Amino acid sequence: MKTKKNYVLLYIICLIACMTSCVKDVDFDQAEDVVLTPVFEVDFVYSRFDTDRFIDPGIDPSIIVPDVIVRDTLNYDLLSTDFIVDNLERVELTFEFRNTIERDFEFTLGFLDDNDVLIGPSYTITANAGNGEGTTPIVTTQIITLDNATINILATTAKLISAIRVQNLNSSLRGILELRSKGTYFFNYDL
């Protein structure tokens, strides 16, 4: 019985020693110097352009469609609150195009306010031409970085407008252009 008491006493002494040594050199005044830097990734824009959907295969292949533009407008609250605007260091928008269609595509992205007025810069990315239906897609990747100054300009963003434009299509072209993108948000928050 005396042995158990010795072990319990030894255990308590070790526990107290560990607890005091863990906080011995902690300067609690440094708590104000702590900076949180979380990074969040979210899906951003997804689009799929299939030639079968936009070009009637029954049209004579000698007839050229000079321009096809597919536009989309989404409700998108980029920054949602003052907290985010005040603590967001930068945003990286990563776009990946996978194209098998034998044409270049032009992708345009812009931000709108509540009144559908374009705010801040617009961005244009060219997706390289593919090698035709049934081939390995040609991949084009581009990153757009929104710095702190641009984030402040875009603080009133309510909608996202995008357009995919392709020129000189005919019914003999087959394939798919697929766009995948993500947004990476880098925060810097002082406690």
C-alpha positions as CSV (number, residue, x, y, z in Angstrom):
1,M,0.0,0.0,0.0
2,K,2.9,2.3,0.8
3,T,4.3,1.7,-2.7
4,K,1.1,2.9,-4.3
5,K,1.2,6.1,-2.2
6,N,4.8,6.7,-3.3
7,Y,3.9,6.3,-7.0
8,V,0.9,8.6,-6.6
9,L,3.1,11.2,-4.8
10,L,5.8,10.8,-7.5
11,Y,3.2,11.3,-10.2
12,I,1.8,14.5,-8.6
13,I,5.3,15.9,-8.2
14,C,6.1,15.2,-11.9
15,L,2.8,16.7,-13.0
16,I,3.4,19.9,-11.0
17,A,7.0,20.1,-12.4
18,C,5.8,19.7,-16.0
19,M,3.1,22.3,-15.6
20,T,5.4,24.9,-14.1
21,S,8.1,24.3,-16.6
22,C,5.7,24.6,-19.6
23,V,4.7,28.1,-18.6
24,K,7.9,29.2,-16.9
25,D,9.3,31.3,-19.8
26,V,6.0,32.4,-21.4
27,D,5.6,36.1,-21.9
28,F,1.9,36.7,-21.8
29,D,2.4,40.3,-23.1
30,Q,3.3,38.7,-26.5
31,A,-0.3,37.6,-27.0
32,E,-0.9,40.9,-28.7
33,D,1.8,40.0,-31.3
34,V,0.0,36.9,-32.5
35,V,-1.1,37.0,-36.1
36,L,-3.4,34.5,-37.7
37,T,-2.7,33.7,-41.4
38,P,-5.4,31.2,-42.5
39,V,-5.7,30.3,-46.2
40,F,-9.0,29.2,-47.6
41,E,-9.7,27.6,-51.0
42,V,-13.1,27.6,-52.7
43,D,-14.4,26.5,-56.1
44,F,-14.8,29.6,-58.2
45,V,-16.1,29.2,-61.8
46,Y,-16.9,26.0,-63.7
47,S,-17.9,26.0,-67.4
48,R,-18.1,23.4,-70.2
49,F,-18.4,24.4,-73.8
50,D,-19.3,21.5,-76.1
51,T,-19.4,22.1,-79.8
52,D,-22.4,19.8,-80.2
53,R,-24.4,22.2,-78.0
54,F,-23.5,25.4,-80.0
55,I,-23.0,24.3,-83.6
56,D,-25.7,22.4,-85.5
57,P,-23.9,19.4,-87.1
58,G,-26.4,19.5,-90.0
59,I,-25.0,22.9,-91.2
60,D,-22.8,22.7,-94.3
61,P,-19.1,22.7,-93.0
62,S,-18.2,25.5,-95.5
63,I,-20.4,27.9,-93.5
64,I,-18.3,29.6,-90.9
65,V,-19.9,31.1,-87.7
66,P,-17.6,34.1,-87.2
67,D,-18.2,34.6,-83.5
68,V,-19.8,32.6,-80.7
69,I,-20.0,34.2,-77.3
70,V,-21.4,32.5,-74.2
71,R,-22.0,34.9,-71.3
72,D,-23.0,34.2,-67.7
73,T,-23.7,36.4,-64.7
74,L,-23.7,35.0,-61.2
75,N,-24.6,36.5,-57.9
76,Y,-21.3,36.6,-56.1
77,D,-20.5,38.4,-52.9
78,L,-16.7,38.3,-53.3
79,L,-15.9,39.8,-49.9
80,S,-19.2,39.9,-48.0
81,T,-18.2,41.8,-44.9
82,D,-15.9,44.5,-43.7
83,F,-14.0,42.0,-41.6
84,I,-13.0,40.1,-44.8
85,V,-12.0,43.3,-46.6
86,D,-10.0,44.6,-43.7
87,N,-8.1,41.3,-43.1
88,L,-7.7,39.8,-46.6
89,E,-4.2,40.1,-47.8
90,R,-4.7,38.8,-51.3
91,V,-6.8,36.5,-53.5
92,E,-5.4,34.2,-56.1
93,L,-7.8,33.0,-58.8
94,T,-6.5,30.0,-60.6
95,F,-8.0,29.1,-64.0
96,E,-7.4,25.8,-65.8
97,F,-8.7,25.3,-69.3
98,R,-8.7,21.9,-70.9
99,N,-9.4,22.2,-74.6
100,T,-9.8,19.6,-77.4
101,I,-11.4,22.0,-79.9
102,E,-9.1,23.2,-82.7
103,R,-9.7,26.9,-81.8
104,D,-8.3,29.3,-79.2
105,F,-10.9,30.6,-76.8
106,E,-11.0,34.0,-75.1
107,F,-12.3,34.0,-71.5
108,T,-13.2,37.4,-69.9
109,L,-14.0,37.9,-66.2
110,G,-15.3,41.0,-64.5
111,F,-17.0,42.1,-61.3
112,L,-20.3,44.1,-61.0
113,D,-21.8,46.1,-58.2
114,D,-25.5,46.0,-57.2
115,N,-26.4,48.2,-60.1
116,D,-24.7,45.9,-62.6
117,V,-21.9,48.5,-63.2
118,L,-18.5,47.0,-63.8
119,I,-16.1,47.8,-61.0
120,G,-12.3,47.3,-60.9
121,P,-10.3,45.7,-63.7
122,S,-11.5,43.1,-66.1
123,Y,-9.4,40.1,-66.9
124,T,-8.9,38.2,-70.2
125,I,-7.3,34.8,-70.6
126,T,-6.7,33.0,-73.9
127,A,-7.2,29.2,-73.8
128,N,-4.9,27.5,-76.3
129,A,-6.4,25.5,-79.2
130,G,-6.8,21.8,-78.8
131,N,-5.9,19.0,-81.3
132,G,-9.4,17.8,-82.0
133,E,-12.0,15.5,-80.6
134,G,-10.7,12.3,-79.0
135,T,-7.2,13.8,-78.3
136,T,-5.6,14.7,-75.0
137,P,-6.8,18.1,-74.0
138,I,-4.4,21.1,-74.2
139,V,-4.2,22.6,-70.8
140,T,-3.8,26.3,-70.2
141,T,-3.4,27.6,-66.7
142,Q,-3.3,31.1,-65.4
143,I,-3.4,32.7,-62.0
144,I,-4.9,36.2,-61.4
145,T,-3.7,37.8,-58.2
146,L,-6.0,40.4,-56.5
147,D,-3.8,42.5,-54.3
148,N,-4.9,44.5,-51.3
149,A,-5.6,47.7,-53.4
150,T,-7.7,45.7,-55.9
151,I,-9.6,44.0,-53.0
152,N,-10.6,47.4,-51.6
153,I,-11.8,48.4,-55.1
154,L,-13.9,45.2,-55.4
155,A,-15.4,45.5,-51.9
156,T,-18.8,46.3,-53.3
157,T,-18.9,43.3,-55.7
158,A,-22.3,41.7,-55.9
159,K,-22.0,39.8,-59.2
160,L,-19.5,38.0,-61.4
161,I,-19.7,38.3,-65.1
162,S,-17.9,36.0,-67.5
163,A,-17.8,35.3,-71.2
164,I,-16.3,32.7,-73.4
165,R,-15.7,33.8,-77.0
166,V,-14.5,31.7,-79.9
167,Q,-14.2,32.7,-83.5
168,N,-14.5,30.9,-86.9
169,L,-16.5,27.8,-85.9
170,N,-18.0,25.4,-88.4
171,S,-19.9,22.1,-88.1
172,S,-16.8,20.0,-88.7
173,L,-15.3,21.1,-85.4
174,R,-15.8,18.7,-82.5
175,G,-14.6,18.7,-79.0
176,I,-15.0,20.3,-75.5
177,L,-13.5,23.2,-73.7
178,E,-13.7,22.8,-69.9
179,L,-12.9,25.5,-67.4
180,R,-12.2,24.8,-63.8
181,S,-11.1,27.5,-61.3
182,K,-10.6,28.1,-57.6
183,G,-10.2,31.0,-55.4
184,T,-7.5,31.0,-52.7
185,Y,-8.0,33.6,-50.0
186,F,-5.0,34.6,-47.9
187,F,-5.9,36.3,-44.6
188,N,-3.7,38.2,-42.2
189,Y,-5.5,38.9,-38.9
190,D,-3.9,40.4,-35.8
191,L,-5.4,39.1,-32.5
